[in-house]
Amino acid sequence: MLDVGKWPIFSLCSEEELQLIRQACVFGSAGNEVLYTTVNDEIFVLGTNCSGCLGLGDVQSTIEPRRLDSLSGKKIACLSYGSGPHIVLATTEGEVFTWGHNAYSQLGNGTTNHGLVPCHISTNLSNKQVIEVACGSYHSLVLTADGEVFAWGYNNSGQVGSGSTANQPIPRRVTGCLQNKVVMNIACGQMCSMAVVDTGEVYVWGYNGNGQLGLGSSGNQPTPCRVAALQGIRVQRVACGYAHTLVLTDEGQVYAWGANSYGQLGTGNKSNQSYPTPVVVEKDRIIEIAACHSAHTSAAKTQGGHVYMWGQCRGQSVILPHLTHFSCTDDVFACFATPAVTWRLLSVEPDDHLTVAESLKREFDNPDTADLKFLVDGKYIYAHKVLLKIRCEHFRSSLEDNEDDIVEMSEFSYPVYRAFLEYLYTDSISLSPEEAVGLLDLATFYRENRLKKLCQQTIKQGICEENAIALLSAAVKYDAQDLEDFCFRFCINHLTVVTQTSGFAEMDHDLLKNFISKASRVGAFKN
């Protein structure tokens, strides 16, 4: 469980108060302000209250938590902060509230007066559901559910993407190259902005003096521009430090560019980079990257649960990814970033109360409460008829008039069938990528489309040059289009090694013809 007590500001809270926290954001130029929600859905604030950033209606500092009554009844979906500081918050309903420092119109309310209480921002957003927010030092971005980006605030370097350098007092949609694109993820550096679209391309705009836009130059960019150097690489997420950028690809690789005076690019030196440069973090794939615009610190988490950090760490310059003893990237920012802030809204899982979903998870394979046994490879798996009928169309019909309490299963292996039944209880799968191919077969057989998607995600995580052709073959066999596209791109990106594997040598004739034809169409054989 995440320990919020690692952030110094929380030493002002009692143990009882800490136990009630469910979400938290630590911000401010010295990590001296905090907003948190409790188990009762109340919002509290605490700290120095610079520029009225606690939203209490005054500029008085407080060492006692004070309730933020003006947001009573609102549930927070996401939150970001600027350097003033200013706060941009989106509720689970998709509404946007802002408050705090406003000298550059970064609150989006049309004025430059500091906002002492949360203000609902509806101009140009009234029919939009906001799902993600990001703040630079003095500008703000939001992402809507339909993939549009709106920006406002300080614009001296083009960071609001309007094409000019005039400050933007109200939210305006960022268009240009993004006009017909569906954006999936946004991030802000100190004075720059980034967006990842659903095709995996990255678009950037704003200040570029340190090469943080990744365009191979240092000229500012007043409208969105695609990072051409990432051609053929599908990006899932982007994270921005003060003046550096990290991206995570769908193959679990990290690329970095921009300022590097503290080693925050993780390249082994302190030279700035204006093009995307790979960051080497052991053999394991990366599943999470972390940075925030107030720090020169970078962090990443691997699929195996290892957390690495690099850049400015407690004043030291760490120029290569360093393995920590932490279990989450949040702890890197609590213990090593200057200031000790949070890079995202923290979520704290409750300790005691079990939800319906958690209770069902506990009952999987429990012989004490089960009324049905599956015999697979000589081993029993215990289940509950009523849950299987509720969760799966196949069982709804097959168990309807079945009085037996033992079902023998020979079509699938024990690990695969156990993972399938466990999925019906947990909504997730825990299988190795190799075994997930068997589960993909089962998901196709039972027409379980969501399970099929999860299998494809898991299989992607285990791809390598040796098994890429086998996985491509499985994707074609089970009509898994997303996985097929992914495996094909992987093979093209690693073509020299893949074509020398035994899998390629033993490839099915029709599949080989199709592969060569497709590879030719995407230019794999150009001189």
C-alpha positions as CSV (number, residue, x, y, z in Angstrom):
1,M,0.0,0.0,0.0
2,L,1.2,3.5,-0.9
3,D,2.6,5.4,2.1
4,V,1.7,9.1,1.9
5,G,3.8,9.7,5.0
6,K,6.9,9.6,2.8
7,W,6.1,13.2,1.7
8,P,7.3,15.6,4.4
9,I,4.2,17.8,4.3
10,F,2.1,14.9,5.7
11,S,4.0,14.9,9.0
12,L,1.6,17.8,9.9
13,C,-1.3,15.2,9.8
14,S,-2.2,12.9,12.6
15,E,-2.0,9.1,12.2
16,E,-5.9,9.0,12.3
17,E,-6.1,11.6,9.4
18,L,-3.5,9.7,7.3
19,Q,-5.6,6.5,7.6
20,L,-8.6,8.2,6.0
21,I,-6.7,9.5,2.9
22,R,-7.8,8.0,-0.5
23,Q,-6.3,10.5,-3.0
24,A,-3.6,13.1,-2.6
25,C,-1.5,15.6,-4.5
26,V,1.5,17.3,-3.0
27,F,2.6,20.5,-4.9
28,G,4.2,24.0,-4.5
29,S,7.7,25.4,-5.0
30,A,8.9,23.6,-1.8
31,G,6.4,20.7,-1.7
32,N,4.6,22.6,1.0
33,E,1.0,22.4,-0.2
34,V,-1.3,19.4,-0.3
35,L,-4.8,18.6,-1.4
36,Y,-6.3,15.2,-0.4
37,T,-9.6,13.4,-0.4
38,T,-10.9,11.1,2.4
39,V,-12.8,7.9,2.6
40,N,-15.9,10.1,3.1
41,D,-15.3,11.9,-0.2
42,E,-14.4,15.1,1.6
43,I,-11.6,17.3,0.2
44,F,-9.0,18.8,2.6
45,V,-6.1,21.2,2.0
46,L,-3.0,22.1,4.0
47,G,0.1,24.2,3.7
48,T,1.5,27.6,2.9
49,N,-1.3,28.7,0.5
50,C,0.9,30.6,-1.9
51,S,-1.3,32.7,-4.3
52,G,-4.4,31.3,-2.6
53,C,-3.7,27.9,-4.2
54,L,-5.5,26.0,-1.4
55,G,-8.8,27.4,-2.7
56,L,-10.0,28.5,0.7
57,G,-10.9,32.0,-0.2
58,D,-7.9,33.6,1.6
59,V,-4.1,33.5,1.5
60,Q,-3.6,32.3,5.1
61,S,-1.2,29.4,5.5
62,T,-2.5,26.5,7.6
63,I,-0.8,23.7,9.5
64,E,-4.2,22.1,10.3
65,P,-6.1,20.4,7.5
66,R,-9.0,22.6,6.4
67,R,-12.0,21.3,4.4
68,L,-12.5,22.6,0.9
69,D,-16.3,23.0,1.2
70,S,-16.7,24.7,-2.2
71,L,-16.0,21.3,-3.9
72,S,-18.3,19.4,-1.5
73,G,-19.9,16.4,-3.2
74,K,-17.4,16.4,-6.2
75,K,-15.2,13.4,-6.9
76,I,-11.8,14.0,-8.3
77,A,-10.8,12.2,-11.5
78,C,-7.5,14.0,-12.1
79,L,-5.5,17.0,-11.0
80,S,-2.4,19.0,-12.1
81,Y,-0.6,22.0,-10.8
82,G,1.6,24.8,-12.1
83,S,4.5,26.8,-10.6
84,G,2.6,29.8,-9.3
85,P,1.1,27.5,-8.1
86,H,-2.3,27.1,-9.9
87,I,-4.5,24.1,-9.8
88,V,-6.5,22.5,-12.6
89,L,-8.9,19.7,-11.4
90,A,-11.3,17.5,-13.4
91,T,-14.2,15.7,-11.6
92,T,-15.4,12.2,-12.4
93,E,-18.4,14.0,-14.2
94,G,-15.9,15.6,-16.5
95,E,-16.2,19.2,-15.1
96,V,-13.1,21.4,-14.8
97,F,-12.3,23.6,-11.8
98,T,-9.3,26.0,-11.5
99,W,-7.8,28.2,-8.8
100,G,-4.6,29.8,-7.5
101,H,-2.0,31.9,-9.4
102,N,-3.4,33.6,-12.5
103,A,-1.0,36.4,-13.6
104,Y,-0.9,34.8,-17.1
105,S,-4.6,33.7,-17.4
106,Q,-3.6,30.1,-16.6
107,L,-6.9,29.6,-14.8
108,G,-8.9,30.0,-18.0
109,N,-11.6,32.3,-16.5
110,G,-10.8,35.3,-18.8
111,T,-9.1,37.3,-16.1
112,T,-5.6,37.7,-14.6
113,N,-6.8,37.9,-11.0
114,H,-5.6,35.2,-8.6
115,G,-8.4,32.7,-8.0
116,L,-8.9,32.3,-4.2
117,V,-11.7,29.7,-4.6
118,P,-12.3,27.0,-7.2
119,C,-14.0,28.4,-10.4
120,H,-16.0,26.1,-12.7
121,I,-14.5,26.6,-16.2
122,S,-17.2,26.1,-18.9
123,T,-16.2,28.4,-21.7
124,N,-15.9,26.1,-24.8
125,L,-16.0,23.1,-22.5
126,S,-19.7,23.1,-21.5
127,N,-20.7,20.0,-23.5
128,K,-17.3,18.3,-23.1
129,Q,-16.3,15.6,-20.7
130,V,-12.7,16.2,-19.6
131,I,-10.7,13.1,-18.8
132,E,-7.2,14.3,-18.3
133,V,-5.5,17.6,-17.2
134,A,-1.9,18.8,-17.4
135,C,-0.2,22.0,-16.3
136,G,3.0,23.6,-17.3
137,S,4.6,26.3,-15.2
138,Y,1.9,28.9,-16.2
139,H,-0.2,27.2,-18.9
140,S,-2.9,24.6,-18.8
141,L,-4.1,21.7,-21.0
142,V,-7.2,19.5,-20.8
143,L,-8.1,16.4,-22.9
144,T,-11.8,15.5,-23.6
145,A,-13.4,12.1,-23.9
146,D,-13.7,12.6,-27.6
147,G,-9.9,13.1,-28.0
148,E,-9.8,16.9,-28.3
149,V,-7.2,19.1,-26.5
150,F,-8.0,22.6,-25.1
151,A,-5.3,25.0,-23.9
152,W,-5.0,28.4,-22.2
153,G,-2.6,30.6,-20.2
154,Y,1.0,31.8,-20.7
155,N,2.0,31.6,-24.3
156,N,5.4,33.4,-24.6
157,S,6.8,30.4,-26.5
158,G,3.7,29.0,-28.3
159,Q,2.9,26.5,-25.5
160,V,-0.9,26.9,-26.0
161,G,-0.5,26.0,-29.6
162,S,-2.6,28.8,-31.1
163,G,0.0,29.9,-33.7
164,S,0.8,33.2,-31.9
165,T,2.6,34.1,-28.7
166,A,-0.3,36.1,-27.1
167,N,-1.5,34.7,-23.8
168,Q,-4.7,32.8,-24.0
169,P,-7.3,33.9,-21.4
170,I,-9.9,31.1,-22.0
171,P,-9.9,27.5,-23.2
172,R,-9.4,27.1,-26.9
173,R,-9.2,23.9,-28.9
174,V,-5.7,23.1,-30.1
175,T,-6.1,22.4,-33.8
176,G,-3.6,22.5,-36.7
177,C,-2.1,19.0,-37.1
178,L,-4.4,17.8,-34.3
179,Q,-7.6,18.9,-36.0
180,N,-8.7,15.4,-37.2
181,K,-6.7,13.4,-34.7
182,V,-7.9,11.5,-31.6
183,V,-5.6,12.4,-28.7
184,M,-5.1,9.7,-25.9
185,N,-2.6,11.4,-23.5
186,I,-1.3,14.9,-22.8
187,A,1.6,16.3,-20.8
188,C,3.3,19.6,-20.2
189,G,6.9,20.6,-19.5
190,Q,7.7,24.0,-18.0
191,M,6.8,25.9,-21.2
192,C,6.0,23.2,-23.7
193,S,3.1,20.8,-24.5
194,M,2.8,17.2,-25.8
195,A,0.0,15.0,-27.1
196,V,-0.1,11.3,-28.0
197,V,-2.7,10.3,-30.6
198,D,-4.4,7.0,-31.1
199,T,-2.1,5.9,-33.9
200,G,0.9,6.2,-31.5
201,E,2.3,9.4,-33.0
202,V,3.5,12.3,-30.7
203,Y,2.7,15.9,-31.4
204,V,4.7,18.7,-29.7
205,W,4.5,22.5,-29.4
206,G,5.9,25.4,-27.3
207,Y,9.4,26.2,-26.0
208,N,12.3,24.2,-27.5
209,G,15.5,25.9,-26.2
210,N,16.8,22.6,-24.8
211,G,15.5,20.4,-27.6
212,Q,12.6,19.2,-25.4
213,L,10.3,19.0,-28.4
214,G,12.5,16.2,-30.0
215,L,12.4,17.8,-33.5
216,G,16.2,17.9,-34.0
217,S,16.3,21.7,-33.5
218,S,16.0,24.3,-30.8
219,G,13.4,26.6,-32.4
220,N,10.1,27.2,-30.6
221,Q,7.0,25.7,-32.2
222,P,3.8,27.8,-32.0
223,T,1.5,25.0,-33.4
224,P,1.5,21.2,-32.9
225,C,4.2,19.4,-34.9
226,R,4.7,15.6,-35.2
227,V,8.0,14.1,-33.8
228,A,9.1,12.6,-37.1
229,A,12.1,10.8,-35.6
230,L,9.6,8.4,-33.9
231,Q,8.3,7.2,-37.3
232,G,7.3,3.5,-37.1
233,I,7.4,3.6,-33.3
234,R,4.0,3.4,-31.5
235,V,4.0,5.6,-28.4
236,Q,1.6,4.9,-25.6
237,R,2.4,7.6,-23.1
238,V,4.4,10.8,-22.7
239,A,5.8,12.4,-19.5
240,C,7.5,15.8,-19.2
241,G,10.1,17.0,-16.8
242,Y,11.0,20.7,-16.4
243,A,12.8,20.7,-19.8
244,H,13.0,17.0,-20.8
245,T,10.7,14.5,-22.3
246,L,10.1,10.7,-21.8
247,V,7.9,8.5,-24.0
248,L,6.9,4.9,-23.5
249,T,6.3,2.7,-26.6
250,D,3.9,-0.3,-27.0
251,E,7.0,-2.5,-26.9
252,G,7.9,-1.3,-23.4
253,Q,10.8,0.8,-24.5
254,V,11.6,4.3,-23.3
255,Y,13.0,7.2,-25.4
256,A,14.1,10.5,-23.9
257,W,15.2,13.9,-25.2
258,G,15.7,17.5,-24.1
259,A,17.7,19.0,-21.3
260,N,20.2,16.7,-19.6
261,S,22.4,18.8,-17.3
262,Y,21.5,16.4,-14.4
263,G,21.5,13.2,-16.4
264,Q,17.7,13.2,-16.6
265,L,17.7,11.6,-20.0
266,G,19.5,8.5,-18.6
267,T,21.9,8.3,-21.5
268,G,25.1,8.0,-19.4
269,N,26.2,11.6,-20.0
270,K,25.0,15.2,-19.5
271,S,24.6,16.3,-23.1
272,N,21.3,17.7,-24.3
273,Q,19.5,15.7,-27.0
274,S,17.2,17.2,-29.6
275,Y,16.2,13.8,-31.1
276,P,14.6,10.8,-29.3
277,T,17.3,8.7,-27.7
278,P,16.7,5.1,-26.3
279,V,17.0,4.7,-22.5
280,V,18.4,1.3,-21.6
281,V,16.7,-0.1,-18.5
282,E,17.7,-3.8,-18.0
283,K,16.0,-6.5,-20.2
284,D,12.5,-6.2,-18.7
285,R,9.9,-4.1,-20.5
286,I,8.9,-0.8,-19.0
287,I,5.2,-0.4,-18.1
288,E,5.3,3.1,-16.5
289,I,7.3,6.3,-16.9
290,A,7.2,9.3,-14.5
291,A,8.4,12.9,-14.6
292,C,6.9,16.3,-13.6
293,H,7.5,19.8,-14.9
294,S,8.8,21.1,-11.5
295,A,11.7,18.6,-11.4
296,H,14.7,17.3,-13.4
297,T,14.0,13.7,-12.1
298,S,12.9,10.7,-14.2
299,A,11.6,7.3,-13.0
300,A,10.3,4.1,-14.6
301,K,8.7,0.8,-13.5
302,T,9.3,-2.5,-15.2
303,Q,6.9,-5.3,-15.7
304,G,8.7,-7.3,-13.0
305,G,8.0,-4.5,-10.5
306,H,11.5,-2.9,-10.4
307,V,11.6,0.9,-10.0
308,Y,14.4,2.9,-11.5
309,M,15.3,6.6,-11.1
310,W,17.8,9.0,-12.8
311,G,18.4,12.7,-13.2
312,Q,18.5,15.1,-10.2
313,C,18.1,12.9,-7.2
314,R,18.5,14.7,-3.8
315,G,20.9,17.1,-5.5
316,Q,23.0,14.4,-7.1
317,S,23.2,13.8,-10.9
318,V,22.4,10.2,-11.7
319,I,23.2,9.8,-15.4
320,L,22.0,6.2,-15.9
321,P,18.8,4.5,-14.6
322,H,19.5,3.4,-11.0
323,L,17.6,0.4,-9.5
324,T,15.8,1.5,-6.3
325,H,14.3,-0.5,-3.4
326,F,10.9,1.2,-4.1
327,S,7.8,-0.6,-5.3
328,C,6.2,2.5,-7.0
329,T,7.5,5.5,-9.0
330,D,5.6,7.8,-6.6
331,D,8.2,7.1,-3.9
332,V,11.0,8.3,-6.1
333,F,9.4,11.8,-6.1
334,A,8.6,11.7,-2.4
335,C,12.2,10.8,-1.4
336,F,14.5,12.1,-4.2
337,A,12.8,14.9,-6.2
338,T,13.5,18.6,-5.4
339,P,10.9,19.7,-4.4
340,A,9.2,16.6,-2.9
341,V,6.0,16.8,-4.9
342,T,3.8,14.2,-6.6
343,W,4.0,13.6,-10.3
344,R,0.3,12.5,-10.5
345,L,-2.7,12.3,-8.3
346,L,-2.0,9.5,-5.8
347,S,-4.5,6.8,-5.1
348,V,-4.4,5.0,-1.8
349,E,-6.2,1.7,-1.6
350,P,-8.3,1.1,1.5
351,D,-7.0,-1.6,3.9
352,D,-10.1,-3.3,5.3
353,H,-13.4,-3.0,3.6
354,L,-13.9,-5.6,0.8
355,T,-15.9,-4.4,-2.3
356,V,-18.1,-6.9,-4.1
357,A,-15.4,-7.3,-6.7
358,E,-12.8,-8.0,-4.0
359,S,-15.1,-10.5,-2.3
360,L,-15.6,-12.4,-5.5
361,K,-11.9,-12.6,-6.2
362,R,-11.4,-14.2,-2.8
363,E,-13.9,-17.0,-3.6
364,F,-12.2,-18.2,-6.8
365,D,-11.0,-21.8,-6.4
366,N,-12.4,-22.0,-2.8
367,P,-13.5,-25.6,-2.1
368,D,-15.4,-24.4,1.0
369,T,-18.0,-22.4,-0.9
370,A,-17.9,-24.0,-4.4
371,D,-20.7,-26.1,-5.8
372,L,-18.8,-27.1,-9.0
373,K,-15.5,-28.8,-9.7
374,F,-13.6,-28.8,-13.1
375,L,-11.2,-31.7,-13.5
376,V,-8.4,-30.6,-15.8
377,D,-5.1,-32.6,-16.3
378,G,-6.0,-34.6,-13.2
379,K,-6.4,-31.5,-11.0
380,Y,-9.5,-29.8,-9.6
381,I,-10.5,-26.2,-10.0
382,Y,-13.4,-25.1,-7.7
383,A,-16.1,-22.7,-9.0
384,H,-19.6,-21.4,-8.4
385,K,-22.3,-22.2,-10.9
386,V,-24.3,-19.0,-10.4
387,L,-21.3,-16.8,-11.0
388,L,-20.2,-18.7,-14.1
389,K,-23.8,-18.3,-15.5
390,I,-23.8,-14.6,-14.8
391,R,-20.4,-14.0,-16.3
392,C,-20.2,-16.3,-19.3
393,E,-22.7,-17.0,-22.2
394,H,-21.1,-20.5,-22.7
395,F,-21.8,-21.5,-19.1
396,R,-25.3,-20.0,-19.1
397,S,-26.4,-22.6,-21.6
398,S,-24.1,-25.5,-20.7
399,L,-24.9,-25.4,-17.0
400,E,-28.6,-24.7,-17.4
401,D,-29.9,-28.3,-16.8
402,N,-26.6,-29.8,-15.6
403,E,-27.0,-31.3,-12.2
404,D,-23.4,-32.7,-12.1
405,D,-21.0,-31.1,-9.6
406,I,-17.9,-32.3,-11.6
407,V,-17.1,-31.3,-15.2
408,E,-14.2,-33.0,-17.0
409,M,-12.3,-30.7,-19.4
410,S,-9.8,-32.1,-21.9
411,E,-9.7,-29.5,-24.7
412,F,-7.5,-27.0,-22.8
413,S,-4.5,-27.3,-20.4
414,Y,-4.9,-26.8,-16.6
415,P,-3.0,-23.4,-16.6
416,V,-5.1,-22.1,-19.4
417,Y,-8.5,-23.2,-18.1
418,R,-7.6,-22.1,-14.6
419,A,-6.7,-18.6,-15.9
420,F,-10.0,-18.5,-17.8
421,L,-12.1,-19.3,-14.7
422,E,-10.0,-16.9,-12.6
423,Y,-10.7,-14.2,-15.2
424,L,-14.5,-14.7,-14.7
425,Y,-13.9,-13.9,-11.0
426,T,-11.3,-11.1,-11.3
427,D,-11.7,-9.4,-14.7
428,S,-8.0,-9.8,-15.2
429,I,-5.6,-12.5,-16.3
430,S,-2.3,-13.6,-14.7
431,L,-0.5,-15.8,-17.2
432,S,2.9,-15.9,-18.9
433,P,2.8,-14.4,-22.5
434,E,3.5,-18.0,-23.8
435,E,0.5,-19.5,-22.0
436,A,-1.7,-16.6,-23.0
437,V,-1.7,-17.9,-26.6
438,G,-3.6,-21.0,-25.3
439,L,-6.0,-18.7,-23.5
440,L,-6.4,-16.7,-26.8
441,D,-7.5,-20.0,-28.4
442,L,-10.0,-20.5,-25.6
443,A,-11.3,-16.9,-25.8
444,T,-11.8,-17.3,-29.5
445,F,-13.6,-20.7,-29.0
446,Y,-16.0,-19.2,-26.3
447,R,-16.4,-15.9,-28.1
448,E,-15.2,-14.0,-25.1
449,N,-14.1,-10.7,-26.8
450,R,-12.9,-8.8,-23.8
451,L,-10.8,-11.8,-22.7
452,K,-9.4,-11.9,-26.2
453,K,-8.3,-8.3,-25.9
454,L,-6.6,-9.0,-22.6
455,C,-4.8,-12.0,-24.0
456,Q,-3.4,-9.9,-26.9
457,Q,-2.1,-7.3,-24.4
458,T,-0.3,-10.0,-22.4
459,I,1.1,-11.7,-25.5
460,K,2.5,-8.4,-26.7
461,Q,4.5,-8.1,-23.5
462,G,6.4,-11.3,-24.2
463,I,7.3,-10.7,-27.8
464,C,11.0,-11.1,-28.8
465,E,12.8,-11.8,-32.1
466,E,12.8,-15.6,-31.4
467,N,9.0,-15.9,-30.9
468,A,7.7,-13.0,-33.1
469,I,6.8,-15.3,-36.1
470,A,5.1,-17.9,-33.8
471,L,3.0,-15.1,-32.2
472,L,2.2,-13.6,-35.6
473,S,1.0,-17.0,-36.7
474,A,-1.2,-17.4,-33.6
475,A,-2.7,-14.0,-34.2
476,V,-3.6,-14.9,-37.7
477,K,-5.0,-18.3,-36.7
478,Y,-7.2,-16.8,-33.9
479,D,-8.2,-13.7,-36.0
480,A,-6.6,-11.4,-33.4
481,Q,-6.2,-8.3,-35.6
482,D,-4.7,-6.0,-33.0
483,L,-2.0,-8.6,-32.1
484,E,-1.4,-9.4,-35.7
485,D,-0.7,-5.7,-36.5
486,F,1.6,-5.5,-33.5
487,C,3.6,-8.6,-34.3
488,F,3.9,-7.6,-37.9
489,R,5.3,-4.1,-36.9
490,F,7.7,-5.8,-34.4
491,C,8.9,-8.2,-37.2
492,I,9.5,-5.2,-39.6
493,N,11.3,-3.2,-36.9
494,H,13.6,-6.2,-36.1
495,L,13.6,-7.7,-39.6
496,T,17.3,-8.8,-39.9
497,V,17.2,-10.8,-36.7
498,V,13.7,-12.2,-37.2
499,T,14.5,-13.6,-40.6
500,Q,17.4,-15.6,-39.2
501,T,15.3,-17.4,-36.5
502,S,14.1,-21.0,-36.8
503,G,10.5,-19.7,-36.5
504,F,11.0,-17.8,-39.8
505,A,12.6,-20.8,-41.5
506,E,9.6,-23.0,-40.5
507,M,7.0,-20.5,-41.4
508,D,3.8,-21.7,-43.0
509,H,4.0,-21.1,-46.8
510,D,0.8,-19.0,-47.2
511,L,1.7,-16.9,-44.1
512,L,5.2,-16.4,-45.5
513,K,3.9,-15.2,-48.9
514,N,1.4,-12.9,-47.1
515,F,4.2,-11.6,-44.8
516,I,6.6,-10.8,-47.7
517,S,3.8,-9.1,-49.6
518,K,2.8,-6.9,-46.6
519,A,6.5,-6.1,-45.8
520,S,7.1,-5.0,-49.3
521,R,4.1,-2.7,-49.2
522,V,5.4,-0.9,-46.1
523,G,8.9,-0.5,-47.7
524,A,10.8,-3.1,-45.8
525,F,12.9,-4.1,-48.8
526,K,13.8,-0.6,-50.1
527,N,17.6,-0.2,-50.8
